Amino acid sequence: MRMIAIVIVVMLISSAFAGEEGSLPDTDIRLKKHLEAGIEYLDKGDSEAYTNVSVLEKAADEFREALRLAPDSAQAHYYLGVTFLAMDNLDGAVREYHALKELDSEMAEALHSKIKEYKPPTQYIKTGGRVAGGIGGRDRNKSGSHAGGSDKSAIPERRSV
């Protein structure tokens, strides 16, 4: 009887530790999925031709969810800041910049450059959730992608400084 109790205790302890180790990769996977979905919405919602605010709100929601899972995610803060700029929310972008400064100085500087280059749209034409004259391509690199290249699912890695 005592041997059965010992085996049960060992099994419970083993499963408890396995659960802790198993939850970390699950969180990482969910974090990556939210970042990738947010980047996809950001690219769809902010194009050369128009800014689709409802799609950008979905991007912001994905990045906020990523931050709920990992509050210190430099990538989530960076992309939420870029999304705020696309939504003409300079204050939100600046808040994300300040949060990012504590996490990753290189990514913070990249966002700061975008904020410095920011120019508010001169014309708004709202039609069906789309706003013409948004910041469009100003937040993009030469390939037209927010994510840094033609691979829209690419997420920049956190750089050590």
N, C-alpha and C positions, 0 to 999 in steps of 0.2 A: 504494500500500500504506500509506504514511504517512497519507494522507488518511482511509482507512478506520479506522485506529487512533485518529485524532483524533476522528472521528465516534463511535466506540464509547465512548471515554473521556467525551465530552460527554454521551452518552446515559446512561451509568452514573451520572455526577454528577447529572444531572437527575432520574433516577429515585430516587436516594438522597435528594435534597432533597424530592421529591414524597412519598416514603414517610414522612418525618418530619412534614411538614405534614398528610398524610392520617391519621396515627395520632392526632393530637390530637382531631379531631372524633369519631373512632371511640371514643376513651376517654370523651369527653363524652357521647356517645350511650349508651354502656354504663353510665356513672355514673348518668345520668338514669333509665335503665330499672331499675337496682337500687334507686334511691331511690323511684321510683313503686311498684315491687313491694313494697318494705318498708312503705311507707305503707298500701298496700292490705291487707297482712297485719296490720299494726298495728290498722287500723280493724276488721277482721274478728275479730281475736283479743281485743280489749278493748272490750266493749260494756256497756251499762247492766245487762244481765241476768247476764252471766258473763264470766269470763276464760278463754280457751282457750290454755293454756300452749304446746301444740305449734304453734299458729299463730303465737304471739308469738316462738317460737324461730326460725321461718322468717323473720319480720320482722327479728330480730336478725342472722340470717345474711345477709340482703340488705344491711343497713346495714354489716356488717363487710366484705362484698365491695366495697361502694362505697368504704369507707375504704382497702381494699387498692389500688383504682384511683387514689384521690385522698385521700391521708392528711390533707390540709388542708381537706377538705370540711366546712364548718361545718354544713350541712344533715344530713349523715350522722351527725356527732357529736350533734347535737341530737336527731334521731329515735332514735338508739340509746339515748340517755339516757332519753327518754320511754318507749321499749320496756322498758328495765330497770325503770323505775318500775312499769309495768303488770305486770311479772313479779315484783314485790315484791323487787327487787334494788336496794336503796338505795345500796349501795357502788358498783355499776356505774354508776348514774346520776350519782353524785358524781364518779367518774373522768371521765366524759364532760363534765361541767360544767367540770372543771379543764382538760381539753384544749380545750374550746370558748372559754374565757376568752382564750386566746392568739389565737384566730382571728376572733371576732366578738362584741364585748361585748354587743350588744343581744340576740343569740340566747342568749348565756350567761346573761344576766339573765332571759330568758323561762324557760329551763330551771331556773335557780335558784329562781324563783317556784314552779314546779311541785314542786320538791324541798321547799321550805319548807311548802307546802300538803299534802304527802304524809302520809297516815295509813295505817298498815298495815291490811290487812283484819282484821276482827274475827272472821270465820268463814270457814273453808275447807271446802267440800264437794267432794271430788274425784269426778267421774263421767265416765268416758270422755274424759279429757284436759281436761275443763272444770272450772274452779274457781269456784264461786259465791261471791259476797261479795268479789270482787276490787276493784280500784280503779275499775273501770268508767268512769263518766262524769266522774270527778273530773279527768281530764286533758283534758277536751274543752272546746271552746267551746260557745256556745249552740246551734250547728247540729248538735252531736254529732260533729264531725269533728276529728281530730287535726291535719289539714293546714291548718286555718284557712279554713273555708268549706265550701260544699256541693260544690265541685269537689275530689274526693278525690285527683286526680292533681296538684293544684297543689303546687309545691314553693317554699317561700319563698326568695327570692333573698338572697344574701349582701349585707348592708348595709355600706356604708362608714361608718366613724366618724371 
